[in-house]
Amino acid sequence: MQIDPIAFRLFGIPVYWYGVMISLGMLLGTLVALHRSKQYQVDEDHVLGFLLIAVPVAIVGARLVFVLSNWETMAGDWLAMINLRQGGLAIHGGILGATVAGIVYTHAKKLNFWTLADICAPGLILGQAIGRWGNFFNQEAYGVVTDVPWAILIDGAYRHPIFFYEFIWNLLVFVYLITVSKKEKAPGSIFLRYLVGYSIGRFFIEGLRADTLYWGNLRLGQLVSLLLIVVGILLLMWRKRQVKNEEGIKR
């Protein structure tokens, strides 16, 4: 399947579909977060101020992890390291970058980190879902060879459409987080459910990928996903216990 990765040209400069889809995902994620700020009684300016910092930091973190993961092929090529037009963002690096930015921002503004993370989590997973279509246009993040009816032709063979699997899974997680937000009380529980929910899907989907790194017998992405699942569950239990204890003291 031959797909032109260039969406259009602006004054002769190519604008790639990858960048278009990533930008669209960021825009929709931001709109969701701004809408949710009212539910949590947090000023929209705080949410927007955080996103203006978190988005570029997340991009840097995502690119840094990607470059480090592909160091053997990119070492010494500084232009290739900073060239984002044709893909190359590791979502785990983006999550780490955004989390660090959130901790610093909320500390400086004297806000609750967990509340801000809950506000942004559904928008984040929605942005990831939309952004996955950038991988489709770049013909990257593809799966192993398969004969399933919905396989797509990539790199000379019919393969699992990994981007589409994650697109669907992320949309399901988005709906789940929005639904749970209506009744969940513990600050941080939505963000932590995002970490666990996304990582569960990523673990199984990563097992079908062909263009990925290994650490022993497991793919590196699977190991990171397992770590996030365990950490997310433990922190979720801790947050719920904290809220329960606080309610007990008030009574």
N, C-alpha and C positions, 0 to 999 in steps of 0.2 A: 504494500500500500504506500504509494508515493504522495506525500502531503507537503505542500509548500509551507515551511515554518514562518515565512514572512507574511504578516497580516496586510500591511500596506507600507508605503514609503512616504515620509514626511520631509519635504524639501530634499529629496534624494536619499535620505537616511532611512534604512530599513527598520521597521518596527515589527518585532517578532510576536507571534501569537503567545509565546510563553510569557512574555512581559505583560501582554494584554490580559491574560487569564489571571496572573498573579495580582495585577492591579485591581481587576474586577473583584477578586476574592477579598482583597484588603478593604475595598470600598464597602462591599456588602457586610463584611465583618464589623467594620466601624459603625455602620448604620444600626446594626443589631445591638452593639454595645451601648450606643447613645440612647437607644430606645429603652434598654434594660436599666439604665441609670435611674430612671424615674421609679421603677419598682423597688430599687434598693435605696432610694432617697439620697442619691449621691449627685452632686452638681455635675452637669454635662461637661463643664469646662475642665474638671479634674480628669474625667475619662478621656476627653480629647487631648488634653495635655500629656497624659500618660502615653496614649497611642502615638503621638507625634515623636515621642522618644523611643518607645518600644519597637515600633516597626523598623526603623533603620538599624537599631541594635540587633533585632532578630534576624534581619537580612545578613548583617555582618557575621553573626554567629552561625547562621545556616551555611554561608559560603565558606567560612573558616573550617567548619567540620568537614565539608565536602572536599576542600583542598587537602586537608590533612589525611582524609581517607583515600585520596588519589595522589598522594605525594610522589609516588614513583613515576607517574606520567606527567606531573605538573611542576616538579621541582626545577627552579631556575627560570621558568617561563612566567614572568610577573604579569604580562598582559593577559595570559590565559587565566591566571588566578583571579583577576578582577572582572573578567568578561562574563556577564550574567545573561547576555542576550540569548544564548542558546542553552540555557538551563544550568543546573548544578547547584541546587540548594538542598541541604540536608535538614529535614524538618526538626530532628532532635536538637540540632544546634540552634535552630530558631526558637524552639521552646525554652531552651536554657537561657538564651540571650534575653528573651522577653521576660522571663521570670526574674532574672537579675535586675533588669531595668525596673520591673514592678516593685521589687524590694527596696531599691534605692529611692525610687520616686515616692512611694508611700511613706517612707521614713522621713524624707525631706519635707513632705507636705503634711505630715502627721495624720495620715489616713490609715485605714485598716487594709492591709495587703490582701487578706483573704476575701474581703468584700469586693475589692476591685477585681481580683482574679475571677470571682464568680460572675461578675458583670460581663467580663470579656470572653470567658470560656466558650459559650455557644457560638459567638461570632468568629472565634478563632477556628473552631472545627468546620464551620461553614466556609470560611475562607480557604481552608485546606482542601475541602471538597471541590470547590471551583478551580483552585489552582492546579489540581491534578490533571485537568484537561490541557494544561500547558505541556505536560509530559506526553500527551497524545500527539500534539502537533510537532513536538520535537522528536517523536519516535524513540523515547527513552523510558526508563523504568519499566522494561518489558519483562514478561514471564518466560518460563521454560516452554519448550516445544510441546504442543498438545494437539489432539484431534477433536476437541469439543466443538460443537456447532458454532459457538460465538467467538472462536479464535480469530485473531487478526494477523495479517501478514506484516511482520516486522523483521528486518535484518535477514531476509531471504527464507523465513520459515513462519509457519502459523503458530502463534504463541498466545498464552493467557493475557488478556487485556488488564494488566495489573492496575493501571490508572483507573479503569472503570470500576473494578472491585472496590478500591479504596474510596472512590467517589460515592458509591452507594453506601458503603459502611459509614463514612463520615456524615452523610445525610441522616442516617438512622441515629447516630450518636447525637447529632444536633437536635432532632426531634425529642429524643430521650431527655436531654439536658433541659430543654425548654419546658417539658412536662414536669420533670422533677422539681424545677425551680419554683413551681407554684405551691409546693408544700414543704420543701426542705428548709430547715431553720439554721442548721450549723454553718456559720461562715466558713467558706473554703470547700464545702462539700461538693459544690457544682464543679469547681476547677479540678478537684481531685477525682471526681467521677469522670471528668473529661480525660484526665491522664490515663486512668485505668481502662475506660471504654475504648479510647483510640488505640491504646497499646495492645489490647486483646486482638482487635482486628488486624493491626499492623503485624503482630507476631505470625498469624496464620498466612496473611497475604505475602509477607516477606518470604515465607517458605516456598512460594511459587516463582520468586524472581530469579532471573538469569544474570542480570548485571548488578551483582552485589558482592560485597566482601565477606570472607569467612573468618571466624575466630574459633579454631578447633573444628568441631563437627557442626556448629551452628553458624548461621549468618550473623554478622555483626548487628544488623538491625533487630534480629530476634532477641539477642542478648540484652540490648538496650531496652527493648520492649518489656522483657521479663523483669528487668530492674525497676522500670517505671510502674509496672503492675504491683509489685511487692511494696515499693515505697508508697505508692498511691493508696493502697489498701490500709497500710499501717497508719499513715497520716490521717486518713478518713476516720478510722476507728478512734484515733487520738482526739480529733476535733469533736466528734460526737460525744466522747466521754467528757471533754472540757465543757461543752454546752450543758450536758446533763448535770454536771457538778455545779455549774453556775446557777442553773435553775433551782437546784436543791438548796443552795445558800440563800437565794432570794425568798424561798418559802419559809 
